[in-house]
Amino acid sequence: MLDDKFLCKKQIFQEFGISKSTFYRLVKGLGLHIERRLLSPTEAENLRNVLRGMDVQAKGKRKN
């Protein structure tokens, strides 16, 4: 889903179906630093990969 457009953070958390506060809580919990500007396509894809990884881990924990 990599494209050449810059994204706002709102588009990312809406894509994952999480609230703004949950998004920032996850980012803070992971120790990530996100600048106060639009996300470049590379930054957006890296953030998506991290959030997808967390989703996979959460699903694995629920099964046990």
Secondary structure, DSSP 8 states (H G I E B T S, - for coil): ---S--B-HHHHHHHTT--HHHHHHHHHHTT----SS-B-HHHHHHHHHHHHHHHHHHHHHHH-
